[in-house]
Amino acid sequence: MSRLAQTAGLTDVQQEILSTVRDFVDKEIIPVATELEHRDEYPQQIVDGLKELGLFGLMIPEEYGGLGESLLTYALCVEEIARGWMSVSGIINTHFIVAYMLKQHGTQEQKDHFLPRMAAGDIRGAFSMSEPGLGSDVSAITSKAVKDGDSYVLNGQKMWLTNGATSSLVAVLVRSDEGHSASETAAAPHRSMTTFLVEKEPGFGEVRPGLTIPGKIDKMGYKGVDTTELIMDGLRVSADRVLGGVTGRGFYQMMDGVEVGRVNVAARGCGVAQRAFELGVRYAQQRHTFGKPIAQHQAIQFKLAEMATKVEAAHAMMVNAARKKDSGERNDLEAGMAKYLASEYCKEVVEDAFRIHGGYGFSKEYEIERLYREAPMLLIGEGTAEIQKMIIGRRLLEEYRFQG
């Protein structure tokens, strides 16, 4: 039997990249992931290994020192990494989104300045939209930028910043009402938002004048990677660090980044689900009850069948969404479907593997315990299931508009 979630039509280069990443995951991530996760320890040695493999520049164009690979290649690599430890894929994902936004929307000076060092992994990216008083309602952002000469002064508090401490470049979305009347801003709040490229020193505390990273947020799962707040108090940023050089475009730039990020989250869900299936099917053949392996009981075989089918279905939708984006077509429908299905199926497959383990699944000695705490994050990351359903529903009504 071949492994689940195989992808047809890959080039020799893509297959070689995936084989290299898979070997790295099996040898360098899986053996240490649970121990590091229980200690909530940043996986520096793993990150250094990924840097040597060139994964921080996987989608950055070759002219800037990257590998110039497709979103599909990147998503398949993320799937493999998440199979080993989901937190590591999160470290790469936020970096990737910022690099993508720079590639798509940055000025030539911004690309020349940041992308070569991001490709080398010398600059690590993070992006920030959420705030303490908002979740999916991005229009409710209160952080603000005010023009002051040839720079802007930023004030406000941001929340749920992945790589908040370890990053050295943060793409921050704030409100900038410059050029918009109060009535225009009230009618279309998305048009008054701007993305700033904020450079900082890695670490906690005041990482540059006016910018503070208070400390790590303690989480149920998704440990190892640092999740933080970001506080701006008189943070001065030069005008040439407005992404794209023009204010008022930040919301659309961020949504473009989140769209590819949803493919990434779908890939993470596929990877975690694959690992849960591997653990479940292995344990089912080792554990004996009533004189035979539990895998020989019909109830367990039904579970394994359902789990494997969900893994295959989620993988197929993720691949479709990535290929649609790579073709240059609009893919918000496919990305929303893939993210929704993969995250829901991941939760279900992990829970079934947990049930197969019985009481041992509740023990920290078994890897499934970690996966059981990690899977819920995918249900809310890059937009909740409810948000995905809204996106999917609106797009379906566009495609199937009744002409009466």
Salt bridges, closest charged atoms under 4 A:
ASP26 OD1 - ARG83 NH2 2.67
GLU35 OE2 - ARG39 NH1 2.60
GLU37 OE1 - HIS38 NE2 3.88
GLU37 OE2 - ARG373 NH1 2.80
ASP40 OD2 - LYS216 NZ 3.36
GLU41 OE1 - ARG39 NH2 2.67
GLU79 OE2 - HIS315 ND1 2.79
GLU80 OE2 - ARG22 NE 3.11
GLU80 OE1 - ARG83 NE 3.30
GLU109 OE1 - ARG241 NH1 3.06
ASP122 OD1 - LYS51 NZ 3.10
GLU131 OE2 - LYS158 NZ 3.11
ASP148 OD2 - ARG236 NH2 2.84
ASP177 OD2 - LYS144 NZ 3.47
GLU199 OE1 - HIS113 NE2 3.51
GLU199 OE2 - ARG241 NE 3.40
ASP218 OD1 - LYS223 NZ 3.39
ASP240 OD1 - ARG241 NH1 3.93
ASP256 OD2 - HIS105 NE2 2.90
ASP256 OD1 - LYS325 NZ 3.22
GLU259 OE2 - LYS325 NZ 2.99
GLU278 OE1 - ARG83 NH1 3.26
GLU278 OE1 - ARG275 NH1 2.96
ASP332 OD1 - ARG330 NE 3.02
ASP332 OD1 - ARG395 NE 2.94
GLU334 OE2 - LYS324 NZ 2.82
GLU348 OE1 - LYS310 NZ 2.69
GLU351 OE2 - ARG355 NH2 2.87
ASP352 OD1 - LYS303 NZ 3.62
GLU367 OE1 - ARG275 NH2 2.88
GLU367 OE2 - ARG370 NH2 3.11
GLU369 OE1 - HIS38 NE2 3.22
GLU369 OE2 - ARG373 NE 2.70
GLU374 OE1 - ARG370 NH1 3.32
GLU398 OE1 - ARG330 NH1 3.45
GLU398 OE1 - ARG395 NH1 3.19
GLU399 OE2 - ARG395 NH1 3.14
